[in-house]
Each structure stands twice: as C-alpha cells, then as structure tokens.
Amino acid sequence: MIIEPSLVHGLIAAQFPHWADLPVEAVGGASGTANAIYRLGADKAVRLPRTEGSAADVATEHRWLPLLASRLPFPVPLPLVQGVPDKAFPRPWSVCTWLEGTNPSPGDGSSASELLAADLAEFVLALRRIDPADAPPAYRSEPLASRDPAVREALAALGGVLDRASATAVWNEALTAEPFTDRPVWVHGDLQPGNVLVADGRLTAVIDFGCTGLADPAVDLIAAWYLLTAGARETFRTAVAADDATWTRGRGWALSIALMELAHYRDTNPVMASIAARVIEEILAEAAERA
C-alpha cells in the first residue's frame, strides 16, 4: 500500500479534525520497514503500520510507553491518540510526540563517541530496572539457539558477499555461550541507527518501541555493534558490566539480525543493507583481532 501525505492528512481530518490544519511532512522518505512516519505540525508524529505485525504494536506502545517514559533517562515517544482502521487505511495507527535529533549514519562520528556509549548504557540499564510485572515478551524473546536454522539459511544466501567461514565461526561461538536462564528483563529490542536520535555525539532520544518487552538482556547489547565502533564499544561493555557469556550472546544477536537483514534487504533496501553489512564487518574485524 502506498502511503502519501494526502492519505495522512485525510486520516487526521476525519478522525482528529482539531489537527486538520497542521502540515504533514514525510520523514526520511517515510521509508521505515515497519511504519511510515510523518511529521504533523511542529511537535507530533504520525505512525502508520506497514504490516499486520506492526499494527499489533500500536496497542502495546499505547499501553506501555507512558510507563516506560516515566522511568527512563532519555526521551521516548509518548502516544497521544490512537487512530482506528477505516476505508482509507485498514489498520490501527497512532499519533505520538515528535522528538528532535537525527539518526546516526553507519561509521559517522557519533559511533566513536564514548559519551554516546555511556548514554546508551545508561538507557539500557534503566530499562532493565523497570518492574517486569505483567510485561509482554519482547519481539526477540526466544533463545538465541532457536535462530540457528534462519542464520544458516542467511549464511548460505550470502555466499560470495561476505567471509562466510569467519561469520560461521563467530555464530558457532555465540551458540556455545552459557544460555540465559534468569528472569527476563525489559529490553528495547531493536537498538539500531533508525531507532535512536543523536546530536553532537550524544543520545537525545530512543524511538520505535515495537520490539519492546521482556527478554534476555543480551538482546540490547546489539547496540554495541549497530551503533558503536571498537573503542566506544568497550566503554559500553564496561558500563553495562556485561560478563563474557552475556557479551558473546549479544554479539550473536547482532550477527544473526545483521545476516538476516542483509540477506533480506540487499536487493530492496540499500540503507538497511548497508547498515547490516557494516555490523557484520565490525563483528568480523573484532573476531580477527581476538584470534
């Protein structure tokens, strides 16, 4: 389904007419893989799910984001209203607060910032401390080992694109790490460049909580490879006090996600593919250094 500004304006006018005069502006080409994002006026954002799975996240975010926001050290989007499906758009959708900042680009200066690493650690630790009572499972709540068939399939599909032997060795190492058996904690679940906002090498906000819920804390360690380079990565690890097993699982989560994204997006989404390729490059370079 093609989502144009005119469709967004029509939805707002029909369901929230007090905002009908506000300008609607596409954000980043409105090219998110899960949601089309539009800015509404100066201080609001409209999120339109692209899939049924993303549509299910609307109610989750409206239920939990206000609670999480009050306990986190950095701003997160606050749901304002929930739109209902109609003839123009067949899924639930939402309007939330707009947050300032820019998405970091792979390899830019922010990825080497130890201040950003410390900020990310502060966010992750604060999220883990939130009471897990009644919280839903995260999108990535399964054991890491259950991803093995999909990872092997992605590795096979990427023959000639990357050093498959080295990537396989890193994945096998992750599978041998001590599995997580403690009580699951709150995780964001998808700390990637498109889901964080930065300014001057600092974290300004964390957005898109569609994957949030309870899981192994190693899931949020993907930030170390998706958002940081080697020096800042060590700052992050020290700050979150990740032991060897948790860190190895975190590396495995980052590698598995990046392999699947590269296999899926390399011919359809150059931005997502380039991010995934850089993550794999960082992980393999780190493995070579450890060898």
Backbone as a ProteinNet text record, in pm:
[ID]
protein_1_A
[PRIMARY]
MIIEPSLVHGLIAAQFPHWADLPVEAVGGASGTANAIYRLGADKAVRLPRTEGSAADVATEHRWLPLLASRLPFPVPLPLVQGVPDKAFPRPWSVCTWLEGTNPSPGDGSSASELLAADLAEFVLALRRIDPADAPPAYRSEPLASRDPAVREALAALGGVLDRASATAVWNEALTAEPFTDRPVWVHGDLQPGNVLVADGRLTAVIDFGCTGLADPAVDLIAAWYLLTAGARETFRTAVAADDATWTRGRGWALSIALMELAHYRDTNPVMASIAARVIEEILAEAAERA
[TERTIARY]
84.8	0	88	62.9	138	75.5	157.7	109.6	162.5	73.9	110.6	69.1	130.7	89.7	-59.1	-118.1	-261.2	-345.3	-301.9	-373.5	-365.6	-244.7	-226.4	-312.7	-312.1	-391.5	-540.2	-584	-723.5	-760.9	-671.5	-696.6	-707.6	-616.7	-618.6	-747.5	-781.6	-901.4	-1027.6	-1032.1	-1151.9	-1162.6	-1049.9	-1055.9	-1014.4	-930.6	-885.6	-889.1	-1010.1	-1025.3	-963.5	-939.8	-876.6	-731.3	-675.2	-539.3	-538.9	-655	-666.2	-585.1	-559.4	-487.1	-335.8	-287.8	-143.7	-78.9	40.4	109	154.8	155.8	201	326.4	431.7	559.8	619.3	660.2	723.7	857.7	892.4	1018.7	1107.1	1225	1318	1257.3	1173.2	1107.1	997.1	966.3	864.7	892.6	1024.4	1065.4	1096.3	1042	1063.4	1009	1075.2	1031.3	905	883.2	765.3	654.6	691.8	593.5	632.5	532.2	553.9	540.4	638.1	641.3	623.6	532.3	509.4	510	568.2	564.1	433.9	369.5	243.1	263.4	262.9	291.4	434	457.6	593.3	628.2	527.5	559.9	491.8	442.9	376.2	424.6	413.8	448.9	333.7	307.8	205.7	277.6	236.5	296.7	190.1	213.9	118.8	182.6	134.9	196	187.5	297.1	301	253.2	255.1	218.2	121.9	58.8	-31	46.5	169.4	251.7	281.6	313.5	339.7	213.7	100	-26.5	-54.6	-13.1	-33.3	48	155.6	241.1	176.6	75.9	15.2	-41.6	-120.6	-181.6	-75.1	29.2	137.8	206.3	235.7	305	217.1	88.1	-2	-16	-6.8	-18.3	107.3	224.8	346.6	437.5	435	529.1	512.1	390.7	381.1	448.5	435.6	500.5	652.4	701.6	845.7	904.9	835	886.9	915.2	831.5	848	966.5	1025.9	1134.1	1264.6	1266	1385.1	1455.9	1588.7	1666.1	1672.1	1614.7	1613.9	1471.4	1436.9	1300.3	1266.2	1140.4	1085.1	951.5	901.5	774.6	659	576.8	458.6	335.2	259.9	137.9	37	-21.2	-121	-261.7	-279.6	-409.9	-386.8	-488.3	-481.7	-588.5	-545.3	-639	-698.6	-816.2	-883.5	-881.5	-889.2	-893	-1016.4	-1001.8	-1117.6	-1093.6	-1177.2	-1164.7	-1033.5	-984.6	-862.2	-737.8	-741.1	-625.8	-677.6	-645.1	-714.9	-655.6	-564.3	-500.9	-508.8	-498.1	-484.9	-355.4	-353.8	-236.2	-231.2	-127.5	-115.2	-49.6	-74.2	-5.2	68.3	194.9	275.9	356.2	429.1	511.1	628.7	665	782	904.6	1016	1139.9	1250.4	1327.6	1433.5	1559.6	1636.8	1761.9	1769	1881.8	1899	1941.1	1904.3	1951.6	2100.2	2182.3	2323.9	2341.9	2445.4	2477.6	2590	2590.7	2696.4	2835.2	2917.9	3054.9	3074.1	2968.3	2988.8	3052.4	3077.6	3149.7	3081.9	2949.7	2880	2911.9	2944.1	2969.4	3099.3	3186.5	3311.4	3303.7	3187.3	3171.9	3156.5	3249.8	3237.4	3122.2	3086.3	2970	2841.8	2832.5	2715.8	2712.7	2828	2834.2	2783.9	2825.1	2780.3	2631.3	2581.5	2438	2356.8	2401.5	2330.5	2328.1	2440.2	2446	2349.6	2343.8	2252.3	2107.9	2074.1	1938.4	1908.5	1999	1978.1	1963.3	2047.9	2041.8	1912.6	1871.1	1746.2	1627.9	1627	1518.6	1513.9	1629.9	1635.9	1579.7	1591.3	1548.9	1397.9	1326.3	1182	1112.6	1016.7	941.8	883.9	914.5	865.1	724.1	657.7	525.1	428.5	366.4	263.6	316.1	446.4	501.1	494.7	480.4	473.2	611.6	620.5	750.4	795.1	924.3	978.2	965.6	977.3	975.8	1088.4	1202.5	1316.9	1334.8	1235.1	1238.6	1278.6	1296.2	1330	1475.9	1512.7	1654.2	1736.2	1858.1	1943.9	1957.9	1971.6	1993.7	1878.7	1758	1643.7	1655.4	1746.3	1766	1862.6	1918.1	2022.3	1978.4	1861.8	1825.3	1818.1	1760.3	1747.8	1884.5	1974.7	2108.8	2183.2	2173.6	2240.5	2185.5	2055.7	1994.9	2047.9	2059.7	2112.7	2257.9	2337.4	2477.8	2489.4	2405.3	2408.1	2371.6	2276.3	2231.8	2335.3	2428.4	2525	2662.7	2668.8	2795.8	2849.4	2976.9	3036.6	3017.8	2930.1	2905.2	2989.5	3019.4	3097.9	3184.9	3272.6	3357.6	3271.8	3212.5	3114.4	3177.8	3301.2	3366.8	3387.5	3432	3454	3323.1	3220.4	3089.9	3032.6	3050.3	3002.3	3074.2	3204.4	3280.9	3232.2	3201.9	3150.5	3013.9	2930.6	2798.4	2809.3	2897.3	2915.3	2963.6	3049.8	3097.1	2981.1	2892.3	2777.1	2688.6	2673.9	2589.6	2648.4	2780.2	2842.3	2842.7	2802.9	2799.6	2694	2717.9	2621	2486.3	2379.1	2248.6	2192	2100.4	2035.6	1925.6	1930	1829.5	1765.5	1805.1	1748.9	1612.8	1555.2	1427.4	1446.7	1365.5	1379.1	1360.6	1421.5	1414.1	1358.6	1319	1275.3	1391.3	1365	1460.4	1387.2	1462	1406.1	1386.5	1489.9	1479.5	1529.1	1558.3	1598.8	1680.2	1787.5	1869.6	1960.4	1900.2	1965.7	1967.3	2044.7	2051.5	1916.4	1823.2	1693.2	1605.5	1646.7	1561.8	1620.5	1729	1784.3	1806.4	1806.1	1832.7	1953	2040.3	2162.3	2183.2	2266.9	2311.6	2445	2544.3	2677	2736	2717.4	2775.9	2710.6	2590.5	2517.1	2381.3	2328.7	2194.7	2092.5	1996.8	1891	1756	1734.3	1605.9	1617.1	1526.6	1514	1370.5	1353.9	1221.7	1190.2	1070.6	1022.3	1038	938.2	938.3	853.2	841.4	761	813.9	943.3	1003.3	1017.1	972.3	999.2	924.6	975.5	915.4	1023.6	994.1	1087.5	1169.1	1299.8	1389	1522.6	1610.5	1750	1811.2	1877.2	1937.2	2040.9	2093.1	2190.7	2132.7	2000.1	1937.8	1973.7	1972.1	2000.4	2149.3	2234.3	2376.7	2406.3	2307	2329.6	2371.4	2336.5	2377	2528	2602.8	2748.4	2802.8	2738.2	2786.5	2704.6	2579.4	2496.5	2520.4	2567.4	2577.6	2716.7	2808.9	2938	3053.6	3169.1	3292	3373.2	3486.8	3558.8	3583.8	3643.1	3676.3	3554	3454.8	3330.9	3256.5	3272.8	3208.7	3257.9	3385.9	3440.7	3388.9	3372.1	3313.1	3172.6	3096.8	2960.4	2960.3	3048.6	3051.8	3086	3183.4	3221.3	3104.6	3035.6	2926.6	2808.9	2781.1	2669.2	2713.3	2845	2901.2	2862.1	2878.2	2842.3	2950.9	2913.4	3011	3035.3	3130.4	3170.3	3054.4	2973.7	2865	2759.9	2723.9	2622.5	2673.4	2798.7	2857.2	2862	2897.9	2904.5	2766.1	2665.6	2528.1	2486	2523.2	2489.6	2549.9	2674.6	2739.3	2663.9	2620.2	2543	2410.5	2343.4	2218	2244.8	2348.8	2379.4	2411.5	2491.5	2528.4	2406.4	2323.8	2207.6	2112.2	2088.7	1998.8	2056.9	2186.9	2250.7	2254.3	2282.3	2284.7	2147.2	2043.4	1908.9	1868.3	1905.3	1871.2	1944.7	2073.1	2148	2092.3	2060.8	2004.4	1869.3	1790.1	1654.3	1652	1737.8	1725.7	1828.9	1924.5	2035.4	1990.5	1876.2	1827.9	1710.2	1662	1540.4	1553.5	1646.1	1657.3	1804.8	1866.6	2010.5	2053.4	1967.7	2005.1	2016.3	1912.3	1915.6	2028.8	2050	2155.6	2293.7	2315.5	2446.7	2473.8	2370	2385.7	2421.1	2347.1	2373	2513.8	2555.6	2689.9	2797.2	2775.9	2873.8	2879.8	2765.7	2763.8	2843.7	2821.5	2895.1	3043.9	3079	3219	3283.4	3211.2	3262.6	3284	3187.9	3196.8	3311.6	3328.7	3435.7	3573.6	3582.1	3708.8	3746.4	3648.3	3670	3715.4	3653.8	3691.3	3835.2	3874.6	4012.5	4111.7	4072.8	4161.1	4174.3	4066.2	4068.2	4143.3	4154.2	4216.1	4365.7
-120.7	0	125.2	216.7	342.3	442.8	495.6	590.4	729.4	815.8	950.2	1051.7	1171	1274.5	1305.6	1297.1	1326.5	1226.4	1099	998.4	1030.4	1069.2	1102.2	1221.8	1322.8	1441.9	1407.1	1317.2	1276.8	1201.3	1114.7	1042	1137.6	1233.4	1330.8	1412.6	1460.5	1544.3	1468.1	1338.6	1259.7	1219.8	1185.5	1130.2	1228.5	1325.1	1423.7	1562.6	1610	1733	1856.6	1856.6	1971.9	1987.8	1886	1895.1	1904.9	1922.4	1914.9	2022.1	2134.5	2242.3	2230.5	2131.9	2117.5	2058.8	2104.8	2048.6	1905.4	1826.4	1687.4	1676.3	1620	1613.9	1474	1413.8	1282.7	1291.5	1187.9	1182.3	1077.1	1119.6	1025.2	946.6	1012.8	941.8	849.5	860.1	773.8	627	589.8	459	356.7	373.7	273.9	138.8	31.6	-101.2	-145.4	-95.9	-136.2	-32.8	95.3	203.1	312.7	374.7	500.3	612.3	703	807.8	943.7	1022.9	1158.5	1254.7	1371.1	1475.9	1552.6	1576.7	1650.3	1778.4	1890.7	2016.1	2016.3	2090	2103.3	1997.6	1938.6	1857.9	1722.5	1674.2	1544.5	1460.3	1328.4	1234.6	1137	1104.5	1005.6	877.9	764.6	634.8	543.5	500.3	416.6	280.1	173.4	41.5	-8.1	-64.6	-118.9	-264.7	-333.5	-475	-502.4	-617.5	-655.8	-673	-725.4	-739.6	-606.3	-506.7	-372.9	-310.4	-341.8	-288	-337.2	-460.9	-514.6	-440.3	-372.5	-298.6	-169.4	-120.4	7.6	1.6	-99.6	-111.4	-132.1	-209.7	-233	-102.9	-21.3	104.9	199.5	203.6	291	243.2	113.2	59.5	84	65	59.9	182.3	254.8	366.9	474.2	511	609.7	562.9	435.2	382.4	383.3	336.8	333.1	473.4	566	702.8	765.7	737.4	799.1	743.1	634.9	568.4	566.7	631.6	629.9	765.7	763.9	888.6	968.6	915	985.7	986.1	1087.7	1095.4	977.2	936.6	837.3	892.6	844.8	899.2	868.3	967.8	947.9	939.2	830.9	820.7	928.9	992.9	1097.1	1047.1	988.3	933.5	810	723.6	603.7	611.2	608.3	610.1	472.2	468.6	341	311.4	184.2	149.6	208.9	247.3	290.1	253	301	263.8	314.8	427.3	483.6	408.8	358.2	287.4	175.2	50.2	-62.7	-111.3	-35.8	-80.2	28.8	-8	95.3	171.4	296.1	381.2	477.1	558.1	642.2	775.6	869	997.9	1004.9	1040.3	1049.8	1179.5	1204.2	1324.5	1313.6	1426	1435	1462.3	1394.8	1413.8	1460.3	1557.5	1615	1529.2	1538.6	1465.8	1404.2	1343.4	1277.1	1133.1	1048.1	909.8	906.3	835.8	826.4	747.4	781.3	707.4	608.7	493.3	396.1	456.4	443.6	490.9	639.3	714.9	858.7	883.7	1010.4	1044	997.6	990.6	951.8	808.6	722.2	581.6	561.5	661.7	654.3	732.3	786.8	872.2	788.9	806.4	737.8	795.5	920.3	978.7	910.4	882.8	809.7	670	605.7	472.2	474.7	575	587	615.7	698.7	728.8	603.7	526.2	403.7	305.6	294.8	206.9	253.8	384.1	438.1	404.8	418	384.9	236.8	150.3	5.9	-38	12.3	-25.8	22.6	144.5	196.7	112.8	71.8	-11.2	-146.2	-204.4	-334.1	-326.2	-211.1	-198.6	-182.8	-160.3	-139.1	-270.3	-260.9	-377.4	-455.4	-583.8	-662.1	-717.1	-684.7	-742.3	-715	-820.9	-815.8	-771.1	-750.8	-703.4	-813.5	-776.1	-875.5	-927.3	-1042.6	-1085.5	-992.2	-970.9	-888.8	-962	-888.8	-948.4	-1050.7	-1021.3	-1113	-1178	-1249.9	-1312.7	-1459.6	-1513.5	-1654.9	-1680.4	-1803.4	-1833.8	-1810.2	-1765.3	-1737.5	-1860.9	-1979	-2101	-2132.2	-2084.5	-2113.1	-2042	-1946.2	-1873.3	-1945.1	-2056.2	-2123.5	-2158	-2219.4	-2251.9	-2128.6	-2019.4	-1897.9	-1835.8	-1843.7	-1789.6	-1871.5	-2003.4	-2088.7	-2061.2	-2039	-2007.9	-1875.2	-1774.1	-1644.6	-1656.7	-1733.6	-1753.7	-1818.4	-1915	-1981	-1884.5	-1795.4	-1700	-1592.2	-1573.6	-1464.1	-1512.4	-1632.5	-1681.4	-1587.7	-1550.2	-1456.2	-1312	-1284.4	-1147.6	-1115.7	-1217.3	-1197.2	-1319.8	-1309	-1421.1	-1516.9	-1612.1	-1699.7	-1787.1	-1830.4	-1915.2	-1839.4	-1714.1	-1635.1	-1604.4	-1570.1	-1541	-1664.7	-1779.9	-1905.1	-1933.8	-1907.8	-1931.4	-1842.6	-1715.4	-1624.8	-1672.3	-1716.2	-1765.5	-1891.1	-1983.1	-2104.8	-2072.1	-1971.3	-1929.4	-1878.2	-1801.7	-1749.1	-1862.8	-1967.2	-2079.5	-2157.6	-2148.4	-2221.5	-2140	-2014.1	-1931.7	-1985.7	-1965.4	-2008.8	-1943	-2020.1	-1961	-1880.8	-1790.8	-1708	-1788.3	-1795.4	-1871.2	-1790.3	-1663.5	-1580.4	-1525.4	-1443.3	-1379.9	-1276.9	-1281.3	-1182.6	-1039.7	-946.2	-804.7	-725.6	-601.3	-512.7	-485.4	-497.3	-457.2	-371.4	-285.5	-213.4	-311.3	-391.7	-499.5	-469.2	-341.6	-309	-179.1	-175.9	-53.9	-42.2	4.2	24.6	173.6	214.6	356.7	422.6	352.9	412.6	432.6	376.1	381.5	463.4	533.4	625.5	760.8	865	1000.8	1054.5	1123.7	1176.1	1321.1	1389.3	1524.9	1547.1	1594.1	1623.8	1504.7	1385.4	1267.4	1218.5	1268.8	1225.7	1171	1083.2	1030.6	1135.9	1163.6	1259.6	1192.7	1075.5	1007.3	866.4	780.4	645	631.1	582.1	576.4	433.3	414.3	287.7	172.5	155.9	50.6	-69.2	-91.6	-202.8	-339.1	-349.4	-478.1	-492.2	-394.2	-392.9	-501.6	-533.9	-634.8	-703.4	-821.5	-894.7	-994.5	-999.2	-1090.1	-1099.4	-1176.7	-1183.9	-1044.2	-989.6	-856.1	-847.4	-961.4	-959.2	-901.3	-905.4	-854.5	-707.4	-627.3	-484.3	-454.7	-555.5	-534.9	-523.2	-548.6	-527.3	-383.5	-291.9	-152.2	-138	-228.2	-219.9	-230.5	-309.8	-328.9	-249.5	-222.9	-145.9	4.2	51	195.5	244.8	154.1	196.5	128.7	194.8	134.3	82.2	21.9	-59.9	8	127.7	192.2	224.5	281.9	315.6	189.3	82.5	-44.7	-95.8	-81.6	-125.8	-39.8	89.7	178.1	131.4	97.3	48.6	-81.5	-175	-303.1	-283.6	-200.1	-174.5	-115	-20.9	49.2	-43.2	-137.6	-229.4	-352.2	-363.9	-475	-610.4	-624.2	-749.4	-853.9	-969.5	-1076.8	-1141.3	-1234.6	-1291.4	-1360.8	-1436.9	-1510.6	-1416.4	-1314	-1218.7	-1142.4	-1100.9	-1026.8	-1113.1	-1240.6	-1330.6	-1354.1	-1368.5	-1380.6	-1252.1	-1136.4	-1009.5	-1000.3	-1043.5	-1044.7	-1137.8	-1251.8	-1345	-1286.5	-1215	-1148.9	-1047.9	-965.8	-864.9	-931	-1037.5	-1105.1	-1168.9	-1235.3	-1303	-1203	-1091.6	-989.7	-932.2	-899	-837.5	-933.1	-1060.1	-1156.8	-1168.2	-1177.3	-1189.9	-1062.2	-947.3	-821.2	-808.1	-842.6	-831	-925.9	-1046.6	-1142.2	-1094.9	-1033	-992.2	-860.3	-765.4	-629.7	-591.2	-677.7	-632.4	-589.6	-640.5	-600.9	-503.7	-472.4	-391.4	-266.8	-266.3	-153.5	-124.7	-38.3	-13.2	38.5	117.4	171.9	60.4	-23.2	-133.2	-230.7	-256.4	-349.6	-296	-166.1	-109.3	-110.5	-86.7	-93.7	-236.3	-333	-472.5	-514.5	-472.9	-508.3	-449.1	-327.4	-266	-339.2	-380	-455.1	-584	-656.5	-781.1	-752.4	-646.5	-607.8	-579.3	-506.7	-476.3	-604	-695	-819.1	-906.4	-917.1	-999.8	-938.3	-805.2	-739	-761.6	-756.7	-781.4	-925.6	-1019.9	-1160.5	-1183.4	-1116.6	-1130.7	-1076.8	-970.7	-911.8	-1002.1	-1071.8	-1160.4	-1289.6	-1325.1	-1454.2	-1455.4
0	0	0	-92.4	-99.5	-3.3	85.6	186.3	151.5	108.9	67.3	173.9	173.4	268.6	262.4	142.6	130	208	211.4	288.4	437.4	482.1	623.1	660.5	577.6	604.8	611.7	522.7	524.5	651.6	698.6	823	941.4	946	1056.2	1050.5	931.6	918.2	958.2	925.3	953	1100.3	1161.7	1296.9	1406.8	1372.2	1470.6	1406.7	1378.3	1299.3	1363.4	1494.2	1557.4	1512.9	1447.7	1393.3	1240.6	1181.2	1035.3	962.9	1029	962.8	976.5	1049.8	1068.8	943.7	908.7	791.2	816.5	710.4	714.3	628	685.9	615.3	628.6	516.1	518.9	590.8	663	736.7	672.4	625.1	564.7	450.7	373.2	265.4	315.1	444.9	507	476	480.4	429.3	537.2	657.4	760.1	717.2	761.1	719.6	791.7	914.1	991	985.7	984.5	987.2	888.8	828.6	756.6	859.4	861.7	963.2	896.5	950.8	901.9	1019.6	997	1099.2	1084.1	1196.5	1198	1277.1	1207.6	1275	1327.5	1435.4	1489.1	1591.6	1659.1	1776.8	1782	1666.9	1665.7	1548.3	1564.5	1457.7	1437.3	1312	1277.3	1234.9	1293.6	1262.7	1203.3	1079.9	1007.1	979.9	1044.5	1027.4	883.3	836.9	701.3	695.9	810	812.5	927.9	924.1	1033.1	1162.9	1153.2	1272.3	1336.2	1255.8	1308.6	1365.6	1306.2	1356.5	1498	1527.4	1661.8	1766.5	1721.6	1814.9	1865.2	1793.2	1829.7	1971	2000	2132.3	2239.7	2206.1	2302.8	2339.8	2239.4	2266	2347	2315.3	2391.8	2535.9	2557.3	2693.4	2775.7	2715.3	2795.4	2786.3	2676.1	2663.3	2771	2810.3	2918.1	3047.1	3079.6	3199.7	3183.4	3070.1	3048.2	3048.4	2984.2	2972	3107.2	3204	3335.6	3411.7	3361.5	3432.5	3354.3	3240.1	3154.8	3154.7	3140.6	3149.4	3019.9	2912.4	2784	2729.3	2652.1	2599.2	2508	2513.3	2421.6	2372.3	2258.9	2207.6	2302.4	2327.6	2410.2	2320.3	2326	2245.2	2285.6	2186.9	2211.4	2181.9	2065.3	2027.1	1941.1	1938.3	1855.8	1748.6	1623.3	1512.1	1488.6	1430	1403.9	1254.4	1217.7	1074.7	1007.7	881.7	803.3	657.5	568.2	426.9	367.2	417.1	361.5	407.5	533.3	587.9	678.2	648.8	712.2	844.1	903.5	1028	1134.7	1262.9	1365.6	1346.6	1386.9	1370.7	1487.8	1495.2	1613.8	1583.2	1674.5	1675.9	1809.5	1803.2	1924.4	1921.6	2028.1	2033.7	1937.3	1880.2	1793.3	1880.1	1851.1	1926.9	1833.4	1879.3	1797.5	1801	1693.6	1680.7	1542.8	1511.2	1382.6	1404.2	1310	1315.5	1280.8	1357.9	1322.3	1193.8	1119.2	997.7	1027.9	962.3	988	970	1072.4	1064.3	1084.7	1118.4	1139.1	1275.6	1308.4	1430.3	1557	1556.6	1678.3	1718.7	1621.4	1652.7	1730	1726.7	1802.9	1933.6	1964.3	2082.2	2209.1	2301.6	2430.2	2511.2	2483.9	2551.5	2506.3	2376.9	2327.7	2388.1	2397.9	2457.7	2601.5	2676.2	2815.4	2822.9	2731.2	2728.3	2698.6	2600.9	2565.6	2682.6	2751.7	2868.1	2976.5	2998.2	3098.9	3062.4	2935.2	2890.7	2911.1	2866.8	2875.7	3021.1	3108.5	3249.6	3315.1	3281.4	3337.8	3292.5	3168	3115.6	3187.6	3210.2	3279.5	3421.4	3485	3624.8	3641.2	3532.1	3541.7	3578.2	3666.3	3714.4	3595.3	3584.2	3470.4	3487.6	3596.9	3623.5	3508.9	3458.6	3353.7	3217.4	3204	3076.8	2970.8	2845	2738.1	2701.7	2636.2	2584.7	2472.5	2461.5	2353.3	2220	2113.5	1979.4	1966.2	2028.8	2025.1	2162.5	2206.8	2339.1	2333	2214	2200.6	2239.9	2274.1	2299	2172.9	2190.5	2075.4	1986.4	2046.9	1969.2	1873.9	1904.5	1817.4	1682.7	1672.4	1547.4	1452.7	1497	1418.9	1276.5	1254	1115.5	1025.2	1076.8	994.7	967.4	1066.1	1045.5	940.5	948.6	848.8	708.6	700.4	570.3	516.7	604	560.9	518.7	594	557	419.2	393.3	262.7	150.5	178.5	76.1	48.6	142.4	129.8	85.9	33	-18.9	-126.1	-114.1	-207.7	-169.2	-72.6	-26.5	95.5	176.8	298.3	323.1	421.9	461.9	543.1	473	535.9	644.2	622.9	722.7	853.4	843.9	965.1	1035.2	958	1017.9	1085.4	1022.7	1082.2	1213.3	1217.2	1339.7	1453.3	1424	1527.6	1575.3	1482.5	1520.3	1606.2	1567.5	1646.6	1787.7	1799.5	1931.1	2016.1	1954.6	2028.4	2078.8	1999.2	2038	2155.2	2174.5	2285.9	2414.7	2409	2530.4	2626.5	2755.6	2855.7	2826.9	2815.8	2782.4	2899.2	2865	2966.6	3034.4	3167.1	3241.5	3353.4	3368.2	3474	3432.1	3520.6	3490.8	3378.7	3274.6	3165.8	3217.8	3146.3	3182.1	3063.8	3091.4	2984.1	2888.8	2760.3	2656.8	2554.1	2487.3	2373.4	2258.2	2233	2136.6	1997.7	1967.1	1830.2	1827.8	1905.2	1914.3	1792	1684.4	1556.3	1522.6	1420.3	1385.8	1361.2	1299.1	1270.5	1391.7	1504.5	1624	1737.7	1710.8	1810.3	1744.4	1826.2	1778.6	1855	1782.3	1843.3	1801.4	1878.6	1844.9	1914.9	1839.8	1895.3	1970	1914.2	1973	2099.6	2131	2249.9	2210.1	2292.3	2271.6	2311.1	2223.1	2256.5	2278.6	2218.3	2235	2179.2	2223.6	2169.2	2120.3	1999	1937.8	1892.8	1843.5	1787.8	1886.8	1972.1	2072.2	2030.5	1901.5	1854	1894.7	1926	1965	2116.2	2192.7	2336	2411.6	2529.6	2614.8	2695.4	2745.6	2831.9	2750.9	2781.1	2708.9	2782	2726	2768.4	2754.9	2858.4	2845.3	2734.3	2688.2	2579.1	2451.1	2435.7	2312.7	2291.4	2398.1	2380	2364.3	2379.2	2354.2	2205.6	2120.8	1977.1	1948.9	2038.4	2021.5	2008.6	2071	2068.5	1927.1	1842.7	1705.7	1604	1634.7	1542.5	1552.8	1667.9	1689.2	1725.8	1758.9	1811.9	1738.8	1741.4	1692.6	1811.2	1782	1880.2	2014.2	2014.7	2141.5	2224.3	2160.4	2231.2	2272.8	2195.5	2230	2365.1	2391.6	2520	2635.2	2608.9	2710.3	2745.2	2642.7	2662	2742.4	2705.9	2776.5	2924.2	2951.1	3090.5	3167.1	3104.7	3173.7	3204	3114.9	3140.8	3218.9	3245.2	3323.4	3264.5	3133.1	3066.1	3087.2	3142.3	3156.8	3019.9	3014.6	2885.8	2814.4	2890.7	2827.1	2770	2847.1	2800.9	2679.9	2683.7	2571.6	2446	2462.3	2347.6	2288.4	2375.1	2324.2	2253.6	2310.6	2246.1	2107.5	2094.2	1962.6	1869	1922.1	1840.1	1794.9	1885.6	1845.9	1734.4	1750.5	1648.2	1514.3	1517.6	1393.4	1328	1406	1347.5	1283.6	1351.4	1296.5	1168.1	1171.8	1055.1	936.1	959.8	849.8	784.5	865.3	809.6	736.1	792.7	725.5	592.9	590	465.2	360.1	399.4	304.3	250.9	339	300.6	222.6	261	207.9	101.7	71.2	-14.4	-153.9	-200.3	-332.5	-326.8	-206.1	-196.7	-110.1	-15.6	76.8	101.7	20.3	31.6	168.9	233.3	364.2	467.4	477.3	573.1	540.5	413.5	373.1	409.9	391.1	422.7	572.3	652.4	797.9	838.9	786	820	778.6	659.4	612.5	702.8	749.6	838.8	971.9	1024.6	1151	1136.8	1028.6	1005.4	993	923.1	908.2	1044.3	1130.5	1264.4	1345.8	1337.7	1414.6	1364.3	1233.7	1180.7	1205.4	1200.2	1231.8	1378	1463.5	1605.7	1626.9	1554.9	1567.8	1523.1	1414.9	1366.1	1467.4	1535.2	1635.1	1757.4	1790.5	1907.4	1878.4	1750.5	1713.2	1740.1
[MASK]
+++++++++++++++++++++++++++++++++++++++++++++++++++++++++++++++++++++++++++++++++++++++++++++++++++++++++++++++++++++++++++++++++++++++++++++++++++++++++++++++++++++++++++++++++++++++++++++++++++++++++++++++++++++++++++++++++++++++++++++++++++++++++++++++++++++++++++++++++++++++++++++++++++

